[in-house]
Every structure is written in structure tokens, then in C-alpha cells.
Amino acid sequence: MTSPSFPAAPDTAPAPFRSFASDNHAGVHPEVLDAILAANADHAIAYGDDPWTARLGEAVRREFGERAEAYPVFNGTGANVVGLSAMLPRWGAVIASELAHVHTDEQGAPERVGGIKLLPVPSADGKITPDAVHAHAGALGDVHHAQPLAVLITQSTEVGTLYAPEEVRAIADAAHGYGMRLYVDGSRLANAAAALGTSLRAITTDVGVDALSFGGTKNGAMGAEAVVVLDPAAAPGLAFVRKAQMQLASKMRYVSAQLLALLGESDGDDPLWRRNAAHANAAAARLRSLLDDDVAAGRVRGLGFAGPTTVNATFAILPKPAADRVRETFPCYDVMPGPEAGTVVSRWMCAWDTTDDDVDRFVAAVRSALS
């Protein structure tokens, strides 16, 4: 993924400064800010022995099942490294897509910090299959090979695709058949559940996932993620690993309060995590629909798409100069070369606070860049 220079947010502007580069660029949802403020009262015991973290545990069990255990951490990379480290012995390795963020976008943290060997496998659509598990199983018991003892999938994937529940179950069954564990990088798990119209449990606990990271920062939090262990036997000692890998917050109540705001504390109305994710997904669907109409009507030329828009990400194919012109107004990333010389695949992300006006202005910028 390239890191182009983005336009600075102007001091004054006729319209709000908005980015389509990442849902990380969005602000904090007001309900999350209120939750942080409410937690900022009196003193509370440090390192998670506080009422907010206790209530978060209850919320996580309500969403994921009665055996689920929550371990709040600072960020997604930390969640993945802590979760995988606790699941694996020193000789263990992880089977993952070659496009997985643990392999491409986490600066080698699993290897450097966790000492974990990654076994990347091809996956044009970002999804691995049970075949990848079977292919590496032959190394089990061979002292000369890192032992494939865990499988990682990302939901939704790095290229915006989704694993259906039955696909996750098939991978879990294959992994468990060899004594491996299944871990989900869930930085956008909320977007996946909202797109699939399922509960969080239906695409994790109920289909054989052993542990996962639950993302909050991309979905309206200020800075909060959690490792969620669904089978306590899968990650023994995780609490100690979290401390050793510098992901144990002293004032954990502020991290837990953010996640608690997203998950909610009852089974009433749709929780904030779903509302935010559904909104971001809908904004992306609207963006894609407007541009599909433009392409079909011949109003823009040179624009294509690398796949369907299923969550809050659209992957567009367009000439590099046009992508650069769009970036003059709206930050966005070129993630890889396009299929033809001179083209790029550009990722356009919507967030919990993306408005119809934001989408309209972005679409206008794309039309202008391709004119």
C-alpha cells in the first residue's frame, strides 16, 4: 500500500474535510466520547480490576457466548500479536493469506515481537480455504519445519470480501482435525456481521473460531481493541502475554468503556457497533451504485472495479493520473498496480460518519478526474 502525501485539512473550508483513505481517519462517535467521560469519575482500580472492564466481560459473553473472555488492548496489531502468541508454543507457525495484514501491514510484529513463523498462502480474493490447511499439515511432526498449529483468517478480508459462516466452519473443521486452532483478525468484524446480517457469535463462536481480535477503532472508538478468547483452552496465559507484550493498560477503564459503548449493556436496540458498521457499509454501497450507474451510462471512462462492494471498502481500477487527481481533494490509497499498464487499484473507504454529501462530493471528484 503506498503512502501518498495527502492534502492538509484546511483551517477554513466550504465543506468538511473528509478522507476516503481509511475508516481510521474518522473521528470518535459521540456515544463513545460520552462513555469515556462517564468513566472519568473518581478513582478506579488499575489494570482491569474496575467496574467498566467487568461489565465489558459481561457484554462480550452476551455477544459471543458464555465461555468468551475479553482482554482489552491498545491497537489491532497488538491484539493480533498477543492473541497468536498466547495460542502458540515457540515452535508454532500460523497459516494465513498472503494478503493478511499480519503478513503485509504489521511491520513484521508477529515475527519480531511474538517470534511467530507465518506461512502465507495464495488467495486472490483474500480468502483461504481448507486446502491451505491440508497443504501445510504434512509438516506436522517434522522437526525440520515450523509446526502449523494455528490458522488465521481476516473478516472482512483485506480486499473487502467476506467469509460466509459455512466457509469459516469448513476451515475450522479442517484446522481442528489436525489439532490446529482458528484465529480471526476481526479489525472489521462488525462490518462483516452487519453485511452478512448475522450476530457476532454466528460468524465466530458458532462456527468453530477459537479466538479473535475485535476491532473498535475503525468503528467509532478513540483507540480500543480486544482479544476475545472463545475457547479458554486455546490461549492459556494470555493475561501474562498481554503484560509481557506491553498491551496491558494501567487505566484500562477508558479502553473498556469505549468497547462497552460499542457493544451495549443490554439486548435492546441495535448496539452501536452494528449501527456504525451498517452505516459505513451503506455509504460504500451508495458510492459504488452511483459510479456503476456512471460507467453503465458512459458518463465516465477508464473506471473499473476489482470486485464487489460488500462492506465499507470499494476497490476501484483507474489510471494512475486520475487517482492522483482524486487525491488532491480526498485522501485515498493506491493499494496495488492495476491489471493494465498505467492503472492502479485504489481503495476507497467509508466510515461511521460518512454522509451522503461526502459521497456525492467524492463521486464528483472521481467524475472530474476521469473527464
FIRO-966767 format. One record per residue (C-alpha): chain; residue number from 1; residue in three letters; x, y, z. Coordinates in Angstrom, 3 decimals. Example, Ala and Ser with C-alpha at 12.3 -4.5 7.8 and 13.67 -1.06 7.14 Angstrom:
REM FIRO-966767
R, A, 1, ALA, 12.300, -4.500, 7.800
R, A, 2, SER, 13.670, -1.060, 7.140
***
This chain:
REM FIRO-966767
R, A, 1, MET, 0.000, 0.000, 0.000
R, A, 2, THR, 1.506, 3.343, -0.998
R, A, 3, SER, 1.559, 6.300, 1.377
R, A, 4, PRO, 0.992, 9.369, -0.790
R, A, 5, SER, 1.071, 12.850, 0.653
R, A, 6, PHE, -2.458, 13.911, 1.497
R, A, 7, PRO, -3.885, 17.424, 1.386
R, A, 8, ALA, -3.777, 19.133, 4.753
R, A, 9, ALA, -7.072, 19.778, 6.448
R, A, 10, PRO, -7.733, 23.469, 5.746
R, A, 11, ASP, -8.363, 25.911, 8.578
R, A, 12, THR, -11.497, 27.094, 6.824
R, A, 13, ALA, -13.311, 25.339, 4.018
R, A, 14, PRO, -16.741, 25.435, 2.380
R, A, 15, ALA, -17.276, 21.772, 3.218
R, A, 16, PRO, -15.996, 19.432, 5.967
R, A, 17, PHE, -12.612, 17.841, 5.425
R, A, 18, ARG, -13.228, 14.162, 4.727
R, A, 19, SER, -10.977, 11.229, 3.928
R, A, 20, PHE, -11.772, 8.085, 1.954
R, A, 21, ALA, -8.381, 6.530, 2.666
R, A, 22, SER, -9.280, 4.679, 5.867
R, A, 23, ASP, -12.035, 4.327, 8.434
R, A, 24, ASN, -9.230, 5.014, 10.926
R, A, 25, HIS, -9.335, 8.637, 9.750
R, A, 26, ALA, -12.823, 9.204, 11.146
R, A, 27, GLY, -13.406, 10.847, 14.494
R, A, 28, VAL, -14.819, 9.317, 17.654
R, A, 29, HIS, -18.524, 8.608, 17.936
R, A, 30, PRO, -20.256, 10.923, 20.452
R, A, 31, GLU, -21.607, 7.945, 22.424
R, A, 32, VAL, -18.045, 6.675, 22.846
R, A, 33, LEU, -16.865, 10.095, 23.989
R, A, 34, ASP, -19.717, 10.178, 26.490
R, A, 35, ALA, -18.681, 6.748, 27.753
R, A, 36, ILE, -15.082, 7.894, 28.257
R, A, 37, LEU, -16.278, 10.984, 30.103
R, A, 38, ALA, -18.562, 8.890, 32.319
R, A, 39, ALA, -15.618, 6.627, 33.181
R, A, 40, ASN, -13.579, 9.664, 34.203
R, A, 41, ALA, -15.129, 9.862, 37.650
R, A, 42, ASP, -13.391, 9.312, 40.972
R, A, 43, HIS, -10.691, 6.664, 41.277
R, A, 44, ALA, -10.801, 3.102, 39.944
R, A, 45, ILE, -8.544, 0.113, 40.477
R, A, 46, ALA, -5.941, -0.155, 37.720
R, A, 47, TYR, -5.078, -2.894, 35.207
R, A, 48, GLY, -8.641, -4.057, 34.613
R, A, 49, ASP, -9.961, -4.562, 38.135
R, A, 50, ASP, -12.586, -1.883, 37.555
R, A, 51, PRO, -16.361, -1.925, 37.005
R, A, 52, TRP, -16.167, -0.978, 33.311
R, A, 53, THR, -13.913, -3.912, 32.453
R, A, 54, ALA, -16.131, -6.245, 34.466
R, A, 55, ARG, -19.206, -5.047, 32.570
R, A, 56, LEU, -17.322, -5.393, 29.285
R, A, 57, GLY, -16.764, -9.039, 30.136
R, A, 58, GLU, -20.497, -9.465, 30.581
R, A, 59, ALA, -21.205, -7.746, 27.262
R, A, 60, VAL, -18.680, -9.925, 25.444
R, A, 61, ARG, -20.225, -13.082, 26.894
R, A, 62, ARG, -23.643, -11.888, 25.784
R, A, 63, GLU, -22.384, -11.311, 22.222
R, A, 64, PHE, -20.009, -14.258, 21.814
R, A, 65, GLY, -21.160, -16.914, 24.294
R, A, 66, GLU, -20.853, -17.772, 27.954
R, A, 67, ARG, -17.240, -19.014, 27.734
R, A, 68, ALA, -15.916, -15.891, 25.999
R, A, 69, GLU, -13.197, -13.904, 27.740
R, A, 70, ALA, -12.260, -10.333, 26.806
R, A, 71, TYR, -8.775, -8.810, 27.031
R, A, 72, PRO, -8.767, -5.110, 26.057
R, A, 73, VAL, -5.649, -3.850, 24.291
R, A, 74, PHE, -4.481, -0.635, 22.655
R, A, 75, ASN, -4.472, -1.466, 18.937
R, A, 76, GLY, -5.129, -4.107, 16.293
R, A, 77, THR, -1.518, -5.117, 15.733
R, A, 78, GLY, -1.130, -5.630, 19.463
R, A, 79, ALA, -4.315, -7.690, 19.595
R, A, 80, ASN, -3.106, -9.998, 16.847
R, A, 81, VAL, 0.366, -10.452, 18.289
R, A, 82, VAL, -0.931, -11.066, 21.825
R, A, 83, GLY, -3.653, -13.450, 20.668
R, A, 84, LEU, -1.429, -15.510, 18.396
R, A, 85, SER, 1.450, -15.573, 20.889
R, A, 86, ALA, -0.811, -16.987, 23.592
R, A, 87, MET, -2.129, -19.658, 21.233
R, A, 88, LEU, 1.231, -20.967, 20.066
R, A, 89, PRO, 4.329, -22.591, 21.562
R, A, 90, ARG, 7.699, -21.266, 20.465
R, A, 91, TRP, 7.829, -23.776, 17.628
R, A, 92, GLY, 4.378, -22.913, 16.327
R, A, 93, ALA, 3.505, -21.288, 12.993
R, A, 94, VAL, 0.398, -19.625, 11.539
R, A, 95, ILE, -1.181, -20.352, 8.160
R, A, 96, ALA, -2.553, -17.102, 6.696
R, A, 97, SER, -3.401, -15.460, 3.405
R, A, 98, GLU, -0.518, -13.783, 1.616
R, A, 99, LEU, -2.675, -10.620, 1.748
R, A, 100, ALA, -3.253, -10.826, 5.512
R, A, 101, HIS, -2.349, -7.688, 7.433
R, A, 102, VAL, -0.289, -9.757, 9.878
R, A, 103, HIS, 1.926, -10.557, 6.885
R, A, 104, THR, 1.840, -7.316, 4.884
R, A, 105, ASP, 0.948, -4.373, 7.131
R, A, 106, GLU, 2.091, -5.011, 10.691
R, A, 107, GLN, 5.814, -4.342, 10.193
R, A, 108, GLY, 6.787, -7.894, 10.987
R, A, 109, ALA, 5.388, -7.612, 14.527
R, A, 110, PRO, 4.260, -11.260, 14.764
R, A, 111, GLU, 7.784, -12.363, 13.865
R, A, 112, ARG, 9.718, -9.637, 15.692
R, A, 113, VAL, 7.672, -9.419, 18.872
R, A, 114, GLY, 5.920, -12.769, 19.029
R, A, 115, GLY, 8.610, -14.929, 17.439
R, A, 116, ILE, 5.869, -16.456, 15.272
R, A, 117, LYS, 6.570, -18.003, 11.890
R, A, 118, LEU, 3.961, -17.025, 9.298
R, A, 119, LEU, 3.085, -19.414, 6.481
R, A, 120, PRO, 1.469, -17.240, 3.777
R, A, 121, VAL, -0.670, -18.969, 1.154
R, A, 122, PRO, -2.052, -17.601, -2.154
R, A, 123, SER, -5.531, -16.078, -2.021
R, A, 124, ALA, -6.555, -13.875, -4.922
R, A, 125, ASP, -9.770, -12.854, -3.165
R, A, 126, GLY, -8.203, -12.560, 0.278
R, A, 127, LYS, -9.800, -15.797, 1.478
R, A, 128, ILE, -8.106, -19.075, 2.255
R, A, 129, THR, -9.778, -22.474, 2.037
R, A, 130, PRO, -9.396, -25.803, 3.821
R, A, 131, ASP, -6.988, -26.801, 1.040
R, A, 132, ALA, -4.408, -24.420, 2.528
R, A, 133, VAL, -4.725, -26.207, 5.860
R, A, 134, HIS, -4.336, -29.634, 4.270
R, A, 135, ALA, -1.337, -28.481, 2.252
R, A, 136, HIS, 0.645, -27.495, 5.350
R, A, 137, ALA, -0.476, -30.351, 7.561
R, A, 138, GLY, 2.256, -32.568, 6.146
R, A, 139, ALA, 4.812, -30.601, 8.182
R, A, 140, LEU, 3.264, -31.688, 11.469
R, A, 141, GLY, 5.723, -33.778, 13.458
R, A, 142, ASP, 8.694, -32.923, 11.209
R, A, 143, VAL, 11.395, -31.475, 13.436
R, A, 144, HIS, 12.865, -29.540, 10.498
R, A, 145, HIS, 9.719, -27.482, 9.902
R, A, 146, ALA, 7.912, -24.845, 11.932
R, A, 147, GLN, 4.769, -26.533, 13.137
R, A, 148, PRO, 1.499, -25.208, 11.630
R, A, 149, LEU, -0.554, -25.021, 14.806
R, A, 150, ALA, -2.879, -22.127, 14.018
R, A, 151, VAL, -4.814, -20.756, 11.065
R, A, 152, LEU, -5.640, -17.061, 10.690
R, A, 153, ILE, -8.422, -15.565, 8.593
R, A, 154, THR, -9.415, -11.905, 8.327
R, A, 155, GLN, -13.117, -10.989, 8.462
R, A, 156, SER, -13.861, -8.939, 6.438
R, A, 157, THR, -10.741, -9.518, 4.370
R, A, 158, GLU, -8.093, -7.044, 3.346
R, A, 159, VAL, -9.714, -6.811, -0.109
R, A, 160, GLY, -13.239, -6.347, 1.182
R, A, 161, THR, -14.516, -9.894, 0.708
R, A, 162, LEU, -16.480, -11.903, 3.249
R, A, 163, TYR, -16.313, -15.414, 4.633
R, A, 164, ALA, -19.788, -16.917, 4.838
R, A, 165, PRO, -20.414, -18.792, 8.110
R, A, 166, GLU, -20.203, -22.155, 6.350
R, A, 167, GLU, -16.809, -21.226, 4.902
R, A, 168, VAL, -15.485, -20.418, 8.369
R, A, 169, ARG, -16.886, -23.695, 9.677
R, A, 170, ALA, -15.122, -25.647, 6.913
R, A, 171, ILE, -11.772, -24.035, 7.763
R, A, 172, ALA, -12.323, -24.604, 11.480
R, A, 173, ASP, -13.149, -28.269, 10.947
R, A, 174, ALA, -10.045, -28.742, 8.818
R, A, 175, ALA, -7.832, -26.981, 11.360
R, A, 176, HIS, -9.280, -28.807, 14.356
R, A, 177, GLY, -8.901, -32.107, 12.553
R, A, 178, TYR, -5.140, -31.619, 12.721
R, A, 179, GLY, -5.114, -30.196, 16.247
R, A, 180, MET, -4.720, -26.613, 14.981
R, A, 181, ARG, -6.548, -23.559, 16.308
R, A, 182, LEU, -8.500, -20.963, 14.301
R, A, 183, TYR, -7.941, -17.244, 14.930
R, A, 184, VAL, -9.860, -14.368, 13.293
R, A, 185, ASP, -8.360, -10.944, 12.672
R, A, 186, GLY, -11.562, -9.028, 13.323
R, A, 187, SER, -10.500, -5.428, 12.871
R, A, 188, ARG, -13.644, -5.040, 10.726
R, A, 189, LEU, -15.640, -7.927, 12.165
R, A, 190, ALA, -18.508, -5.523, 12.844
R, A, 191, ASN, -18.728, -4.596, 9.164
R, A, 192, ALA, -18.752, -8.264, 8.225
R, A, 193, ALA, -21.559, -9.149, 10.637
R, A, 194, ALA, -23.609, -6.159, 9.520
R, A, 195, ALA, -23.135, -7.075, 5.842
R, A, 196, LEU, -23.995, -10.728, 6.431
R, A, 197, GLY, -26.954, -9.827, 8.615
R, A, 198, THR, -25.730, -12.058, 11.437
R, A, 199, SER, -24.752, -11.767, 15.062
R, A, 200, LEU, -21.077, -11.641, 16.016
R, A, 201, ARG, -21.458, -15.083, 17.559
R, A, 202, ALA, -22.867, -16.607, 14.354
R, A, 203, ILE, -19.647, -15.966, 12.424
R, A, 204, THR, -17.243, -16.827, 15.246
R, A, 205, THR, -18.236, -18.969, 18.224
R, A, 206, ASP, -20.935, -20.934, 16.430
R, A, 207, VAL, -18.654, -21.896, 13.534
R, A, 208, GLY, -15.608, -23.071, 15.468
R, A, 209, VAL, -13.425, -19.976, 15.924
R, A, 210, ASP, -11.126, -20.302, 18.948
R, A, 211, ALA, -10.041, -16.677, 19.431
R, A, 212, LEU, -10.232, -13.350, 17.632
R, A, 213, SER, -9.444, -9.679, 17.719
R, A, 214, PHE, -12.468, -7.414, 17.964
R, A, 215, GLY, -11.891, -4.033, 16.354
R, A, 216, GLY, -13.253, -0.835, 17.835
R, A, 217, THR, -11.021, 1.934, 16.496
R, A, 218, LYS, -12.217, 1.589, 12.895
R, A, 219, ASN, -15.818, 1.596, 14.073
R, A, 220, GLY, -16.136, 4.731, 16.173
R, A, 221, ALA, -13.802, 4.186, 19.126
R, A, 222, MET, -10.966, 6.534, 20.067
R, A, 223, GLY, -8.466, 3.704, 20.420
R, A, 224, ALA, -9.692, 0.360, 21.679
R, A, 225, GLU, -9.473, -3.255, 20.550
R, A, 226, ALA, -9.823, -6.537, 22.369
R, A, 227, VAL, -8.591, -10.085, 22.140
R, A, 228, VAL, -11.635, -12.286, 22.649
R, A, 229, VAL, -10.932, -15.902, 23.590
R, A, 230, LEU, -13.871, -18.170, 22.764
R, A, 231, ASP, -12.306, -21.419, 23.961
R, A, 232, PRO, -10.304, -20.716, 27.147
R, A, 233, ALA, -8.110, -23.744, 26.464
R, A, 234, ALA, -6.964, -22.175, 23.184
R, A, 235, ALA, -4.921, -19.354, 24.704
R, A, 236, PRO, -3.572, -20.232, 28.151
R, A, 237, GLY, -1.642, -17.483, 29.855
R, A, 238, LEU, -2.964, -14.721, 27.622
R, A, 239, ALA, -3.163, -12.299, 30.539
R, A, 240, PHE, 0.576, -12.752, 31.137
R, A, 241, VAL, 1.385, -12.436, 27.426
R, A, 242, ARG, -0.601, -9.190, 27.229
R, A, 243, LYS, 1.544, -7.681, 30.002
R, A, 244, ALA, 4.825, -9.004, 28.601
R, A, 245, GLN, 3.996, -7.554, 25.168
R, A, 246, MET, 3.145, -4.114, 26.558
R, A, 247, GLN, -0.586, -4.198, 25.804
R, A, 248, LEU, -1.875, -4.097, 29.393
R, A, 249, ALA, -3.406, -0.679, 30.054
R, A, 250, SER, -2.992, 0.668, 33.561
R, A, 251, LYS, -6.108, 2.857, 33.294
R, A, 252, MET, -7.994, 0.150, 31.469
R, A, 253, ARG, -11.383, 1.580, 32.337
R, A, 254, TYR, -11.003, 4.082, 29.486
R, A, 255, VAL, -10.321, 1.341, 26.943
R, A, 256, SER, -13.077, -0.893, 28.286
R, A, 257, ALA, -15.592, 1.958, 28.379
R, A, 258, GLN, -15.145, 2.512, 24.634
R, A, 259, LEU, -15.758, -1.141, 23.784
R, A, 260, LEU, -18.662, -1.266, 26.208
R, A, 261, ALA, -20.250, 1.688, 24.406
R, A, 262, LEU, -19.962, -0.182, 21.102
R, A, 263, LEU, -21.303, -3.479, 22.424
R, A, 264, GLY, -24.013, -2.059, 24.680
R, A, 265, GLU, -25.150, -3.411, 28.017
R, A, 266, SER, -28.486, -4.989, 27.117
R, A, 267, ASP, -30.276, -6.961, 24.414
R, A, 268, GLY, -32.450, -3.994, 23.444
R, A, 269, ASP, -31.982, -1.854, 20.334
R, A, 270, ASP, -29.240, -2.461, 17.804
R, A, 271, PRO, -25.893, -1.908, 19.534
R, A, 272, LEU, -23.665, 0.913, 18.388
R, A, 273, TRP, -21.190, -1.456, 16.727
R, A, 274, ARG, -23.890, -2.626, 14.316
R, A, 275, ARG, -25.328, 0.825, 13.686
R, A, 276, ASN, -21.912, 2.275, 12.883
R, A, 277, ALA, -20.868, -0.640, 10.682
R, A, 278, ALA, -24.161, -0.738, 8.802
R, A, 279, HIS, -23.925, 2.991, 8.137
R, A, 280, ALA, -20.378, 2.697, 6.773
R, A, 281, ASN, -21.376, -0.270, 4.600
R, A, 282, ALA, -24.398, 1.607, 3.251
R, A, 283, ALA, -22.276, 4.642, 2.395
R, A, 284, ALA, -19.901, 2.438, 0.406
R, A, 285, ALA, -22.804, 0.745, -1.353
R, A, 286, ARG, -24.189, 4.141, -2.354
R, A, 287, LEU, -20.807, 5.293, -3.642
R, A, 288, ARG, -20.460, 2.132, -5.711
R, A, 289, SER, -24.009, 2.363, -7.062
R, A, 290, LEU, -23.545, 5.948, -8.259
R, A, 291, LEU, -20.310, 5.095, -10.057
R, A, 292, ASP, -21.736, 1.874, -11.514
R, A, 293, ASP, -24.520, 3.990, -12.999
R, A, 294, ASP, -21.962, 6.421, -14.422
R, A, 295, VAL, -19.992, 3.608, -16.037
R, A, 296, ALA, -23.116, 1.982, -17.466
R, A, 297, ALA, -24.331, 5.305, -18.898
R, A, 298, GLY, -20.929, 6.127, -20.363
R, A, 299, ARG, -20.545, 9.267, -18.268
R, A, 300, VAL, -17.080, 8.176, -17.104
R, A, 301, ARG, -14.451, 6.192, -18.956
R, A, 302, GLY, -11.472, 4.279, -17.676
R, A, 303, LEU, -13.084, 3.237, -14.411
R, A, 304, GLY, -13.475, -0.377, -13.321
R, A, 305, PHE, -13.678, -2.345, -10.093
R, A, 306, ALA, -11.586, -5.167, -8.667
R, A, 307, GLY, -14.573, -6.870, -7.059
R, A, 308, PRO, -17.963, -6.285, -5.474
R, A, 309, THR, -18.501, -3.748, -2.693
R, A, 310, THR, -19.738, -5.897, 0.182
R, A, 311, VAL, -18.624, -3.941, 3.244
R, A, 312, ASN, -17.299, -0.388, 3.644
R, A, 313, ALA, -14.495, -0.678, 1.082
R, A, 314, THR, -14.559, -0.190, -2.675
R, A, 315, PHE, -11.562, -1.223, -4.770
R, A, 316, ALA, -11.530, 0.804, -7.974
R, A, 317, ILE, -9.305, 0.394, -11.029
R, A, 318, LEU, -8.406, 3.631, -12.776
R, A, 319, PRO, -5.467, 5.378, -14.465
R, A, 320, LYS, -2.775, 6.470, -12.023
R, A, 321, PRO, -3.020, 10.161, -13.030
R, A, 322, ALA, -6.750, 10.095, -12.334
R, A, 323, ALA, -6.185, 8.529, -8.905
R, A, 324, ASP, -3.656, 11.266, -8.175
R, A, 325, ARG, -6.200, 13.935, -9.144
R, A, 326, VAL, -8.823, 12.433, -6.836
R, A, 327, ARG, -6.245, 12.536, -4.037
R, A, 328, GLU, -5.831, 16.283, -4.485
R, A, 329, THR, -9.255, 16.637, -2.841
R, A, 330, PHE, -9.848, 13.382, -0.963
R, A, 331, PRO, -7.164, 11.220, 0.660
R, A, 332, CYS, -7.220, 7.617, -0.584
R, A, 333, TYR, -4.694, 4.841, -1.029
R, A, 334, ASP, -3.429, 3.050, -4.128
R, A, 335, VAL, -3.022, -0.491, -2.845
R, A, 336, MET, -1.516, -2.259, -5.859
R, A, 337, PRO, -0.826, -1.903, -9.587
R, A, 338, GLY, -3.856, -2.331, -11.822
R, A, 339, PRO, -4.291, -5.076, -14.412
R, A, 340, GLU, -3.159, -2.796, -17.251
R, A, 341, ALA, -0.064, -0.632, -17.532
R, A, 342, GLY, -0.578, 2.799, -16.070
R, A, 343, THR, -3.525, 1.801, -13.877
R, A, 344, VAL, -3.783, 1.302, -10.132
R, A, 345, VAL, -6.194, -0.324, -7.716
R, A, 346, SER, -7.335, 2.416, -5.365
R, A, 347, ARG, -9.087, 1.651, -2.062
R, A, 348, TRP, -11.967, 3.936, -1.134
R, A, 349, MET, -13.134, 3.515, 2.453
R, A, 350, CYS, -16.289, 4.805, 4.099
R, A, 351, ALA, -16.638, 5.303, 7.842
R, A, 352, TRP, -19.312, 5.502, 10.522
R, A, 353, ASP, -19.656, 9.243, 9.911
R, A, 354, THR, -19.550, 9.312, 6.079
R, A, 355, THR, -22.537, 11.327, 4.879
R, A, 356, ASP, -24.462, 11.324, 1.616
R, A, 357, ASP, -22.922, 14.728, 0.903
R, A, 358, ASP, -19.432, 13.294, 1.448
R, A, 359, VAL, -20.200, 10.527, -1.045
R, A, 360, ASP, -21.657, 12.964, -3.582
R, A, 361, ARG, -18.611, 15.210, -3.392
R, A, 362, PHE, -16.259, 12.243, -3.695
R, A, 363, VAL, -18.141, 10.872, -6.713
R, A, 364, ALA, -17.976, 14.328, -8.303
R, A, 365, ALA, -14.205, 14.329, -7.758
R, A, 366, VAL, -13.904, 10.926, -9.442
R, A, 367, ARG, -16.009, 12.112, -12.398
R, A, 368, SER, -13.854, 15.208, -12.745
R, A, 369, ALA, -10.622, 13.212, -12.537
R, A, 370, LEU, -11.769, 10.885, -15.320
R, A, 371, SER, -13.170, 13.596, -17.568
***
